[in-house]
Amino acid sequence: MKQTTFASQAFERKKKQTRPQRSRGDLERVVPWAALLAVTELHYPTTGRRGRPPMPEATMLRIDFM
């Protein structure tokens, strides 16, 4: 368990959402993530290759939409 700081306590009590938090919430409501992931999973690289493993598909799709 980590010790809480004054800054983290102040941030937790913060009521107003920031612009990025609002835009992420809007994206979650509007974009059909499950349907898009079903389409892109055929073309997304999987493990089994050499080198660094790929980022999760859902994360990369959300980054593309941002």
Secondary structure, 3 states (H helix, E strand, C coil): CCCCCHHHHHHHCCCCCCHHHHHHHHHHHHCCHHHHHHHHCCCCCCCCCCCCCCCCHHHHHHHHHC
